[in-house]
Amino acid sequence: MDRSRIGAERALETLAQWRRADDPREAISRTFVFMDFNAAFGFMTRVALKADQMDHHPEWSNVYNRVVVILTTHDADGVTGLDVTLAQFMDDVALGLGCAA
């Protein structure tokens, strides 16, 4: 997995629903909205398994059907290929679960 810093702008070229995080660090962010808590928690469970496998963990929060995610690679001080890979995985899982946003 690539921990080379690529930058948020370059990452966002391939991640249509992501944006630069409102954060002093270089990071990308997305809010996922699901039908209910069960779908949101299912999303987080699937992503947690993948993140653990990648040894690359998101910063996230969950309130009912909404999951807010921030991705950055701390040891690279910015956005890397790991963030893009995890974001794409999240997008695919969310789509399969009927994510509304």
C-alpha positions, 0 to 999 in steps of 0.5 A: 500500500502506498504511503507516499504523499499525493495531496488532497487536490490530486486525490479529489480528482478521482473521488467525486463525492469527497472534499477537502476537509475543514481541518488545518491538516491536509485531509479529505472528508465525506458525509455518508447518509444511510436509511437508518442506524443499522445500515450506517453501523453495517457500513462502519463494520465493513470499513473497519475490517478493511481498514484493519487489514490495510493498517490505515484507520479513518477518523469518523463519527456516527450519529444515527444514520450519518457517518462523517469521515476524515482521511489523512495519513498521519505519518505522511502529514497528508493525503496518500494513496492509502486514503484514496484506496480506503475512500474508494472502498467506502464509496463502493460499500456505501453504494451497496447499502443504498447511501443517500449522500 
